[in-house]
Structures are given as C-alpha cells and as structure tokens.
Amino acid sequence: MNDRYLEIWNLNKTYDTPKGPAVIVQDFRLNIREGEFIALIGHSGCGKSTVLSMIAGLTEKTSGAICLAKHEIDEPSTDRGVVFQAPCLLPWMTAMANVTLGIEQALPKSTEAERNTIAAYYLELVGLKDAMHKKPAELSQGMQQRVGIARAFALQPKVLLLDEPFGMLDSLTRLELQEVLAEVWRTDRKTALMVTHDVDEAIFLSDRIAMMTSGPGATLGEIVEVPFPHPRPRTLFEDPAYDVLKDRVIDFLESQSHNPKAPALAAAV
C-alpha cells in the first residue's frame, strides 16, 4: 500500500481584503494512504471545505503542494471525484444521463454501451436500480444525493472528495446514506477524504480522523486512528471504546472553541 498516495504539503490559502491579507489555511500537511478513508473535521469556518476545494482544483492555493499518485495537481480533473453538499444534477437529464455525462469526460474512448453499463452498475449499487431513468424533479433529495455519489464513483477517480455530502438531509436519510456510502466504498475501495462536522459520522465511516484547529490560519491539529474494522454495525455506538474515541475528538474540538488560535498539536503522519 502506498502510504503517501495523496500528499498535502504546507498548504496555504490567503485572500486579499480591504483590511489586508486574510489567512484562511496555514501550513496544512496531511498524507493519505491508498485506499484509506479520512474524515476531516473541525469547527464551522475553520477552512475544511477550502482544503477540499484546493485538492479538487476548484480553489487556487496560495502556496504549498498537492501530489496525487506522485504527480502534482493544480487544476480540476476526472482523477478526483467530488460529491458536494447539494448534488448539482442537470434537471433536464435522467439520473442515468447525469452519471454517463461524467463518464464520457473521464473515459472519452468508451462507447455509449460501456458508459451505460458503468452508470447502471453504480446507480444500482446506491439503490437506484428502479429510478435510473427518472429526472431529478422526480427524485427525493436523498435519492438525488445517491445519484451524486454514483456519479463520483463512476468516474473511476484516483481519489474521492466529499464535502459534507449529507449536511442538507434529515437525520434518517443521513443515516441511510451513510450506510450506502460505506457499502459502495467497501466495494470500490477508493481513497477518500470527507469533510464533516459530525463526530459520529466521522467515526462510523473513516479509518482516521484529521482534526483542524480553529482559524484564522487554521491547520492540522491532531490525527486519531479509528480502530474498528469494516464493515461497522450501528451497535458500534454501544462499544465503550467508541465512547473513548468520541470523547477524544470532542475534547479536541472543545479546546479549539475555547482557544481559537491554538497551535497545531501534532505533525501529519
């Protein structure tokens, strides 16, 4: 296994404002193993989504470097599949067409039949076998997000980037889609980085939790290993070891709320 499949080195993001430079992210460093699922957690406004957006190539970094499979990346590419908080589907296209559109960009030499086969596979995997020919207006919000997940996986990217993908959903749908994501990830085993503010979600899905300090100039504060094997049943939340891990994450987050300019507690590993 490549322990440095996705390398983020001294990543910085500064915006110019009328009052001077605003430092959003400072010296952020993180190495992600191939096939690993990382949850990036921190207080609202600390720069989690900014980090993800820079990795996706959607936001220009001020300085630092991002390398994926030993190649530096700066611009958007189909080697990174992105799932946003809102699914951003084209309303005039069916679920199938929304997925195949991305596949056409990622696999330009593929035939229409091949693209349809790939799209159907991932739509079925996320539980939309009977809805793949429906348009977004005919789908619930949760079903639309399933399409977004299928679309990202169908690109066959090197890394999957998820920006609070369940943040707009009700609690029951959120739990259901966590299960869907976990199942698809176990099947496909993509390297994944997910931004979330939900501690339970981070523990349920990830191999490691990377915690950010509060801004301004937010950075990586601490990384904790999630020791529970996949697949993880919901009874995990009754395990005393789960309480210990959750308390550790919450203690870190509370320390940041009391001391917003706290320095980084540990180096990236």
Secondary structure, 3 states (H helix, E strand, C coil): CCCCCEEEEEEEEEEEECCEEEEEEEEEEEEECCCCEEEEECCCCCCHHHHHHHHHCCCCCCEEEEEECCEECCCCCCCEEEECCCCCCCCCCCHHHHHHHHHHHHCCCCCHHHHHHHHHHHHHHCCCCCCCCCCHHHCCHHHHHHHHHHHHHHCCCCEEEEECCCCCCCHHHHHHHHHHHHHHHHHHCCEEEEEECCHHHHHHHCCEEEEECCCCCECEEEEEECCCCCCCCHHHHHCHHHHHHHHHHHHHHHHHHHCCCCCCCCCCC
